[in-house]
Amino acid sequence: MKLYKIGELARLSEVSPRTIDYYTKLGLIDPETRSDTNYRLYSDETLARLKRIESMKREKYTLEEIKASLQQLGKVSKDEMVTDKLTSLQLLLKQLEKEAKEVGPMLEKLKPSQLKKLHKMLNQPTAACIEALLLLLGKGPFS
């Protein structure tokens, strides 16, 4: 297993060493072990986790939300690949929710005949997904 000192991890993850220290203090990441000279050493899993954290920050999650999300996903699986996929899905769903909120007012302006045409153009899984998202947001244009 490859282990990285903070400087190496910072370079690979494209975050500052101070950020790594801060995330460690917050409990977002943990060192795998310490070297004989007491350096904190981090694993490839930590590198993947850092990239996930930075991705979630770009999506405007707070550090508290990120920590809670990572803790929940950690309960599902300790496998970083599974957690990475779940995080990706979570980010995609957040993006879909945002887009559904944007499209909702546009759909409300459509006439019933236009809605029927739109519904026929969309394949069934896509239409069902859009309808489910809009229902979750409190609107149901295809109902």
N, C-alpha and C positions, 0 to 999 in steps of 0.2 A: 504494500500500500504506500503510495506517495504521500509524504507529509510536507507541508509548507510552513515556513516562518511567515510572520505577518507581512513583511515586505513583498515576498513572493506572491502570497495570496492577494494582496492589494493590487499588484501589477496584473495578475491573471483575471481578477474580477473587475478591474477598472474602477475600484473605489479606493479611497485613501486609507492609510493605516489607522488614522484617527477614527474613521468610520467603523473599521473592524473592531477597534477597542470599544467603541460605543455600543455596537451591536452585541459584543460579548458581555458587556456590563448589563445590558437590557435582557440578556438571555435569549436573544434571537439566534445566536450561534454559540457553539462551545468548542474549545480546543479539544482535539482528540487526546493529546497527551502533552507532556513537557519534555524538553531535551535535557541532557545531563547538565547543561549550563542554564537551565530554567527558562528557556525560550518556549513560548506557547507554540504548539505545532497543530496545524489544521489539515484535514483530509480533503479528498476530492468531493466527498459528500458536502462538506462545508462550502466548497467552491460552488457547487450546484445550488445550494441553499442561498448563498449570497446573490447569485444571478436571479433566483426566484424573488428574493426580497426586493432587489432593484427593479425588477419587472413590475412587481405589485406597487412599488412607490411611483413608477411612471403612470400607473393607472389611478393614482390619487388615493391609494389606501394609506391610512395613518400607520405609524409604527405599532400602535396598540392593536389595530385591526389585523395587521400582518402577523403579529405574534399570536393572536387568538386563532387566526386562520391556520397558521403552521402547527399550532398545538392540536387543533381539531384534526387536521390531516395526518398528523403524527399518530393519532389514536387509531386511524384507519389502517395505516401500514407504516412500518419502519423502513420499508424499501424506498429509497430516494427516487427511483424511477417512477414508482406508483405515485408518490407524493408530487413529483414534478408534473406528471400527466394530470393529476387532479387539480393542481394549481393552474395549469394551462386552461383546463375546462372552466374553472372558476372565473378566470380572466375573460375568456370568451363569452361566458354567460353575462358577465357584467357589461361587456361591450354590446351584446345583443339587447340587454335591458335598456341601455342608454339610447341605442338606435330605435328601439321600439317606442320609447318616450318621444323621440323626435318625429317619428312617422305617424304616431297617433293623431295629432292635430291635423295632419295632412289627410289622413283617411277619413276623418270626420267631415271634411269639406266635400268629399266625393258623393255623388248622387248614388242612390241604390243600384241603378243599372251599371254604373261604373264599378261599384264594389263587386257586383256579380261577375263582370268581365275580368276583373283583377283576380278574383277567386278561381275562375276557370283557367286563367293563365298559369297560376302557381300550381306546382305539383302538390299532392295531398300532404306529404310530411312537412313541406315548407309552410303551407297554409296552416296546418295544425300547430306548428311551432310558433308562428307569428300570432295566431289567435290565443294560444296559451300564454305567451308573454304579455299580450295586451290585456288579457283577463286578469293576470297577476297584477297588472298596473291599474286595474279598475275599469278597463274599457274592452268592449267586445265587438269589433266592426263587422265580423262575418256571421254573428249570431242572428 
